[in-house]
Amino acid sequence: MSVRVASHAGSWYAGRGDELKKQLDRWLQDVKKSDELQPSCGLIAPHAGYSYSGPTAAYAYRYMDPSRIKRIFVLGPSHHYYLTGCALSKHSAYATPLGNLEIDTDVVKELHSSGLFEYMSEEVDEDEHSLEMQMPYIYKVMEQASKSYKIVPVLVGNLSPKKEDVYGSLFSRYLNDPSTFFVISSDFCHWGSRFRYTYYDPSFGEIYQSIEALDRQGMQEIESLSPENFQNYQAKFNNTICGRHPIAVLLNALKASSAASQASIQFVRYAQSSPCRCQADSSVSYASAVVKTAG
């Protein structure tokens, strides 16, 4: 079995399984659930270092029902490798300090045969954190599963709106299966000169308040389930939402799914790494959402 190593363990999150398990347990237990949101068919969660984004991610993972799930697609943005399509892992498993997650190699081959996907090199696969940061949470929550399950990691590139629609239509076939779950990996606004993004509307107060207002407007557009609304928002503000393409693929998949009329996305948590008050400051925003379709 070819295993993709947990290359960010010990730096971006705890490298020892016992320590990591305690952290994830604590963050998940701290979430006050609303039963109105279950069952979920997917989630949006951040992928920064766990000391920053771990508690926020727990709010999405708390609504994941392991008893329903046989396959988990994990869609994350490419931070280091430029591509205009999507890419798949060559490995058969992803390692975490808690244990390995088996990849659904049959689905990977099926996707690759469509001609719309390339394979990641081992270096690209191991450099990318957006997929890896979701794996410990998936492993922890799915410990409760009574049946086996597999994952399908997908690296999403800089897609045009047309390609977002094409990939969304393709993934909608899997979304129609109630035993399939989608994890969308995304941080929200990266603000500051080091990110080359310093949008500020003083009518909202201090900079961090302007950032939150900007993010929440984007969250509302995502909750509208309209790919066009989200596209127009991005065209207007260019908000540095690193997972904007995976999110847009999800919106198009929901639009094309058989349960489109009953689908919903609800954001359940928002946080910032630090409050920006002057132009020399910087921050990254984190948001978690629960994705639902019928029953």
N, C-alpha and C positions, 0 to 999 in steps of 0.2 A: 504494500500500500504506500503510495506517495503522499506524504503529509506536508502541508504548508506550515512552516514553523510559526509559533507565536512571537513574531519578531519585535513587537512593541511591549511585550510583557517585561516587567521589571523596570520600565521607564514611564510609559504612559498609564500603566495600571499595575497592580500588585503581581509579582511574578510567582509568589507562593500560593498554592491552591487554597490552603486553610485561611490565609489572610484575605484573599480575594473573596472566598465564600462568605466570610463574616461581613465584609463590606456590602456585598450585593444583598445578602439577607437583611441587613440593617436598613439599607435604602428602600428595598421593596416593602418592608414592614412599616416604614414610616409613611407610606402612601395611604391616604384616606380615599378608598374607592367609592365610586358612585355606581351602583348596580345598573343604573339606567344605560350605561355605556356598553354593556356586554350583550352578545358576544362580539368580539372584534375579529376582523379578517386581515388586519394589518396595523402598522404603526409607523410613525415618524419619530426618530430619536436622534439626539446629537452624538458626535463621535470624537469630541476632544478628550484630553486626558481625564481619567475618572475623578480626579480631585476637583476638577472644574465642572464636568458635565454628568458625572455618575448619578447624583441624586435626581437630576432632571430626567434622565433617561428612564429611571425607575417608574416614573408616572405613566409612561407608555407601556412598559413591559408588565406592569401590574395587571393589565387588562388582557393579557395573552392567555388564552385557554388551551393548555397543552392536550386536553382530552380530545380536541377536535382536529389536531394538526398532524399531517403526515409529511408535508413538504414545506420548506420555508425558503422563499426567494429573498436574497439580501442585495439590494441595489444601493450602490454608493458611488460618489463622484470620484473622478481621477484627479489627484492633486499633483502628481509628478510626471505623468505620462500623457502626452497629448494624443487624443483620438477623437474622431468625429462620429464614431459608432459606439458599440458596446463590446466588452471583452469578457472572456470566461476563464476560469482557473483550469490549469492542466492537472491539478492534484486531485486525489480521491478523498482527501480529508483536510480539515483545518484543525490545528492544535490550539488548545487553550490550557492554562494552568489547571483547569478543572477536569479536563479530558478532551478527547477528540470529537469533532463533529463530522459525520460522514457526508460527503458530497453525492448528490444524485447524478452520477455520471451518465445515466441514460438520458436524462433531461438535458444535460450539458451537450451531449452528442446531438440530440434532437434540435436544440437551439442553433448549434454550429452548422448543422446541415441546411438551415434556412438561408445561409449566405449573408446574414446580417451581423454575424459575430466573428471576432477574431479571438485567438487565445493570448492570454497574458504570458509574458516570459516569467521565469521564476523570480527574477530581480524586480520586475514591475509588481508582481503579486505580493512579494514580501515587503516592498517599500510602502505600499498603500495601507493607510490606517483606517480609512472610512469603513471598510468591510470588517477588518479584524476587530475593531472596537465594539461591534455588535455581538461578536461570537460568545464571549463569556456570559453576557446576559441571556442569550438564547439557550446556552447550555444549562444555566442555573434554573431558568423557568421551566425548561423542558424536562428537567429531572423528574417532574411529577407525571410525565406522560406514561400511559400504560402500554403504548405501542411504539414501535420504532418510527423514526422520522429521518429525513435527510434535508440537506441545505443545497441551495443553488446560488453561489456568489456571482454577482454580475457587476462589473466595473462599467460605469456609464460616463461617456465622454461628452464633449461639447456639441450637443445635438442641436440641429435646427428645429424649429417648430414642426416642420413636416416630418422629420425623423422621430420626434417625440411622439407624434401621432402614430407612426408606423410601429414603433416599439410598443406603444400602449395597446394598440390593437392586437399585437402578437401576445402580449402578457395577459390580455383580458380572457383569453381561452383558459389560462390556468387560474385566473382570479374567479372564474365561474365555478370552480371546484371548491366546495366548502371545506375540504381538508387541506387546502393550500393557504399559506399565510405569507404576507409581504412585509418585509422590514425595509423602510426607506431611511437611509443614513444621511443626515444633514445638520450642520450647524447653521445659525442664522447670521445676522449682520456682523461682519468683521470690520470694526471701525478704527480709524487712526491712520496716520501718515505711513506707517509701516505696511498697511494694507492698501494704500493709495485710495482710501475712501473716507471722506470727511464730511459727508452730507449732514447739514444741521439746520433745523427749522426752530428758531428761537421762540416761536409762538407756543411751543410745548414746554418751555422752561429750560432746564439745564440740558447739556448734551446727551446725557444718559436717558433723559426723559424723551428727547427727540428720537433717539435710537429705538426706544421701546415703542413709541407711536408708529414709527416706520415699520418695524417688525410686525406689530399687531395688525397694521393695514394689510401687510402681505399674508399674514395668517388668515385674515378674513377672506381674502381672495382665494386662498387654498380651500377654505371651508365652503366657499361657494360652489366648489367642484367644477369650476369652469376653467379649462386650460387657457382660453382666450383672456379671461380676466387676469389670471396670473401672468400671462405673457405681457399684457398691457401694463401691468404694475411694474414688471421688471424693465420694460422699455422706458418707463417714465423715471424710475428711481435708480435703476442699476444696483439694487441692493445686493450686497456681497453674500448672498445665501449660497453656500458652496454646493449644496445638494439640489439646486434649483432644477437641474435636468432630471435627476431621478424623481423629484416631486412631480414634474410635468408629465413624465412617463406614467406615474401612478394616476394622475388626473385623467389622462387619456385612456388608461386601462379601465378605470371606473366608468367613464363615459361610454365605452364600447361594451361593457359587460352586460350580461343578462339581467343583473340586479341594479342597473343604473338608477332607476327611479326610486330605489330604496336605500341608496348608498349615502353615507355621511362621513365627514371628517370633523373631529372636534379636538381642538387643542386644549390640553389639560394642565400644562405647566410651562412657565417661561422664566428665564433667569439670564443674568449677564455675568461675565467673569469678573468685572469690576465696574464701578460707576465712573464714566468719563465726565470730567468737569472742565477740562481745558484742552486745547488743541494738541498738547504734548501727550495726552493720555491715549490709551487704546483699550479695546475690549472685544470680546466675542460673545455673541448671544446664543442661547440654547433654548429650544422649544421642543415639546413632546406632544404628539397627537395620537388619537385613537381613530382607526379607520373601521367603518362598519358597513356591512351589506345586510340583506335580510337574513333573519334566523340563524 
